[in-house]
């Protein structure tokens, strides 16, 4: 277009700007700040010209298709169910560690958080290190086997479960709960998008959409607010 369209050549001052240059600018933080400042300057200009009508507010909204794959959905109900099950499992594991006298007492609410599980992991690691030092001082052959070695084997299994399963999943569910923000779903690749049951041609499908809402207090239908809403 910069080579064939005369108006575009004039606007670009005969510079040949690549697509990547334009796209990098459009997605940069600098451009984002410019848009916000331009909106404020425009609003101040309208106020100074008396184009704002404080007596009425006009609100409308629409849906636009989000740039997200329809198989990247995360459902609030599913996360909520799995989160509750994991909390129950965390309490059971904590009770087992308490019975083995491995960890200190902790409030149940804290046990059901990633922070609490991380502390349990650290205390279990410390107990395993302590047992290892004690085992090194034991004789090589003990009739019936070493009770410390048996206890260490059991703790290593629990530690593996904490490290590889409970802590990562608890963090994932907590992050998901924050992203939902009173919504029923979101996309893994676009957290602002929600999934809706849309009719496409002659069939229906779940589609990632962004709900766009705006309100206006200006004469001559000048838009005053544009934002994504949950």
Secondary structure, 3 states (H helix, E strand, C coil): CCCCCHHHHHHCCCCCCCHHHHHHHHCCHHHHHHHHHHHHHHHHHHHHCCCECCCCCEEEEEEEECCCCCCCEEEHHHHHHHHHHHHHHHHHHHHHHHHCCCCCCCCHHHHCCHHHHHHHHHHHHHHHHHHHHHHHCCCCCCCCCCHHHHHHHHHHHHHHHHHHHHHHHHHHHHHHHHHHCCCCEEECCCCCCEEEEEEECCEEEEEEEEEEEEEECEHHHCCCEEEECC
